[in-house]
């Protein structure tokens, strides 16, 4: 319907293309203002008239087609009232004809790399890692919905001087049996102890640097211990990913690029981009209003920027990505801006396809989280607590539902994911158990419960037929719900364009609210067969779209709650 109105307007407006007209076309906030509204303010300079006069002229020139009941001028807007039966028919038929409703093939043949999660080996997967993991996973599902091939990359923090510290700590205060039994908890215990002891005895730091040097030079013992720590860590990370229902295509971490950095440094030298400053090698970025990008330290060791440049070049060569997205905290904004610019200065135009997707902090009672001092909150503990709290709510509300444990898991985990994705990613997230597990608020459980309600209606009433009388859907509540269903494909596209999963979560709440009003106001199991068939079809649309929207957020849709 929207496309038809765009077509209608484009026949009268030569100064705008269809894309621009479409971008300007609005959905009015109230139904008595029509179904679509076109603002004429941008045409004032071209037509040399006041917007209301432009709107009146456009109306006069247009023949009102069958799919419109009327066209009205309202101030500087031209408002279109869609024929309700025609509108309902188009929405339902669009839904029925598209097995991937809300998706598209716009990304066909294109690859997007998304770098997210990326916890540090030998450190626990704490609550602070959840944001990058949840946002990255949702972006992966949004782009997949639009036909892109997505490479899900977990760039593990598995190299650096901290491993020298950990080896020293293990040799002095650890044991193989304790590490194998306690896993990361034991590694964290000895890591914290190292820092406590190093404050009293600086010689421990020298020992740590010596062990990391051994790692860099290929010492068998040092690398064997490091590899063991990595395997133990990955095993524990996988438990968290399993709880979240997430998978990755690559776990190539920092260590993977050890042999790929020197060629980068040589290329920077060859292209005359390297300068020496106090013994360190830098790329000067002053003319771009940024501090210099450090490539190597005085001692010749590389830095994160060097490794990230090498990784980006490897990914471009390996995947030939159309976009490479990095989901990290806002505090790393400058770091990414610097090395993106370095790649640009190297002459690679694909630097424009490197995108930093920042996000705000996550806070929990207890203040700032720190792995050095050990006062961290495990992500696994948060997730398990969510499941336990949900189980208690289910026991109270509906103790007889089948697969109670699985439902508690789906709802509990879903509540955390939805809470994280409900606001713009740049905003901070606060864990509030009462709020995020509320079945009546703008929450994951509310959307999941609405889905379960729609699924229950389908189970009780039976199969959805293929023929309908669309005129029975002309009431205001039904039309409001159909409009929400019609919005879904555009919402998915907008979420991809802006890289904002919150658009999906906000949409899911709006759709759930519209459905619950429809469910309350309209009897579905009515004796009138035509009405029953049509309303049941709408319920089926809602059920499918809600399930799809939740899936894009990484959330399961329980059939019963």
HUJO-V352306 format. One record per pair of residues at least 4 apart in sequence whose ideal C-beta (glycine too) atoms are under 6 Angstrom apart, sorted by the first residue. I is the first residue (numbers start at 0). J is the second residue. D is the distance in whole Angstrom. If there is no record, write none. Layout:
BEGIN
i=<I;I>
j=<J;J>
d=<D;D>
END
This chain:
BEGIN
i=<0;0;0;3;4;4;5;5;5;8;8;9;9;11;11;14;15;15;23;24;24;25;27;27;27;30;32;33;33;33;34;35;36;36;37;38;39;39;39;39;40;40;42;42;43;46;48;48;50;51;51;54;54;55;57;58;58;63;63;66;66;67;68;68;69;70;71;73;81;83;83;84;84;87;87;87;88;88;90;90;90;91;92;94;94;101;101;101;101;102;102;103;103;104;105;105;106;106;106;107;109;109;110;110;110;111;111;111;111;112;112;112;112;112;112;113;113;113;113;114;114;114;115;115;115;116;116;116;117;117;118;118;118;119;120;120;120;120;121;121;121;121;122;123;123;123;123;124;124;124;124;125;125;125;125;126;126;126;126;126;127;127;128;129;129;130;130;131;131;133;133;134;134;134;135;136;136;137;137;137;137;139;139;140;141;141;141;142;142;143;144;145;150;150;151;151;152;153;153;154;155;155;157;157;157;157;158;158;160;162;163;163;163;163;164;164;165;166;166;167;167;167;168;168;168;168;169;169;172;172;173;173;177;177;178;181;182;182;183;183;191;193;194;196;197;197;210;213;213;214;214;239;239;240;242;251;253;256;256;256;259;259;260;260;260;263;263;267;267;268;270;272;272;273;274;274;276;278;279;279;280;280;281;281;282;282;283;284;284;284;284;287;289;292;292;292;292;293;294;295;295;296;301;303;304;307;308;313;314;314;315;322;323;324;324;325;326;327;329;331;332;335;335;339;339;342;342;343;356;358;359;359;359;360;361;362;363;363;368;369;370;385;385;385;386;386;386;388;389;389;389;390;392;393;393;394;400;402;406;407;408;409;409;409;410;410;413;413;413;413;414;414;414;414;416;416;416;417;417;417;418;419;420;420;420;420;421;421;422;422;423;432;435;437;438;438;438;440;441;444;446;446;447;448;449;449;450;450;451;451;451;453;453;453;454;454;456;456;460;460;463;463;463;464;467;467;467;468;471;471;471;472;472;476;476;476;479;480;480;480;483;483;483;484;484;486;487;490;490;493;494;494;494;501;503;503;503;504;507;514;517;521;523;525;525;541;546;549;549>
j=<81;86;89;66;35;79;17;20;21;12;20;17;20;57;60;45;19;20;38;35;37;36;32;33;36;475;78;78;79;80;81;79;76;78;77;76;50;53;54;75;50;75;46;53;50;53;52;53;75;74;75;72;77;72;77;70;72;67;70;82;85;79;80;82;80;79;78;78;86;473;478;469;470;469;472;481;92;469;481;484;485;536;96;100;540;487;488;491;547;144;145;145;146;146;145;146;145;146;147;146;147;321;148;318;320;142;147;149;322;150;152;314;318;320;323;135;138;139;324;152;154;325;131;135;326;131;132;153;153;154;124;128;236;156;155;157;229;232;165;186;228;232;370;183;187;375;377;128;236;239;378;368;375;376;378;361;363;376;378;381;361;368;132;133;378;358;361;135;326;416;419;326;358;424;326;245;553;420;500;552;553;149;151;551;494;495;551;147;149;149;491;495;248;318;247;248;249;247;250;252;250;252;229;252;253;254;253;254;211;225;207;208;210;211;193;207;190;210;224;206;207;210;172;189;190;193;173;189;189;192;177;189;181;185;185;185;231;235;187;235;373;197;371;203;203;204;221;218;221;221;225;378;379;245;382;255;306;306;309;310;309;313;301;305;309;308;309;272;273;273;345;282;344;280;281;283;281;297;296;297;294;295;291;293;292;341;291;289;291;292;340;340;337;304;337;338;341;302;305;299;301;300;305;307;338;338;338;317;318;323;349;352;353;354;356;355;356;331;357;335;357;339;355;350;353;347;350;350;498;424;425;426;427;427;428;429;376;430;375;374;375;411;414;415;407;408;411;436;407;410;411;407;396;397;407;398;559;406;557;411;412;413;555;557;444;447;417;443;447;554;435;436;443;444;552;553;554;421;443;504;435;428;500;501;504;552;501;504;426;501;501;436;442;442;444;445;448;445;508;448;507;511;557;560;511;514;545;556;557;559;560;538;541;542;542;558;523;538;524;535;535;536;539;532;532;533;536;529;529;530;533;477;533;516;517;520;513;513;514;517;509;510;513;540;544;490;544;502;506;502;499;502;503;505;548;551;552;552;548;541;521;534;534;530;531;545;556;554;556>
d=<6;6;5;6;5;6;5;5;5;6;5;5;6;5;5;5;4;5;6;6;6;5;4;6;5;6;6;4;5;5;4;4;5;5;5;6;4;4;5;5;5;5;5;5;6;5;4;5;3;6;5;4;4;5;5;5;6;5;6;6;5;6;5;5;5;6;5;5;4;4;6;5;5;4;4;6;6;4;5;6;5;6;6;5;5;5;5;5;5;4;6;5;6;4;5;6;5;4;3;5;5;4;5;5;5;5;5;5;5;5;6;5;6;5;4;5;6;5;5;5;5;5;5;2;4;6;4;5;6;4;5;5;6;4;6;4;5;4;5;5;5;6;5;5;6;6;5;5;6;5;5;6;4;6;6;6;6;5;5;5;6;5;6;6;5;5;5;6;5;5;5;5;6;6;4;5;5;6;4;5;6;5;5;5;5;5;6;4;5;5;6;6;5;5;5;5;5;4;5;6;6;3;5;4;6;5;4;4;5;5;4;6;4;3;5;4;6;4;5;5;5;6;6;4;6;4;4;6;5;6;6;5;6;5;5;4;6;5;6;5;4;6;6;6;4;5;6;4;4;5;6;5;5;5;5;4;6;5;5;5;4;6;5;5;5;5;5;5;5;5;6;5;6;5;5;6;5;4;6;5;5;4;4;6;4;5;5;4;6;6;6;6;6;5;4;6;5;5;5;6;6;5;4;6;4;5;5;6;5;6;6;5;5;5;6;5;5;5;4;6;6;6;4;6;5;5;4;4;5;4;5;5;4;5;5;5;6;5;5;6;6;4;6;5;5;5;4;6;5;5;4;4;6;6;6;5;5;6;5;6;6;6;4;5;5;6;6;4;6;4;5;5;4;6;6;5;5;6;3;6;4;5;5;6;5;5;6;5;4;6;5;6;6;5;5;6;6;6;5;6;5;5;6;5;4;6;4;5;6;6;4;5;5;4;6;5;6;5;6;6;6;6;5;5;6;5;6;4;6;5;5;4;5;6;5;5;5;4;6;5;6;5;5;5;6;6;5;6;5;6;6;4;5;6;6;5;6;6;4;5;6;6;5;5;5;6;4;4;5>
END
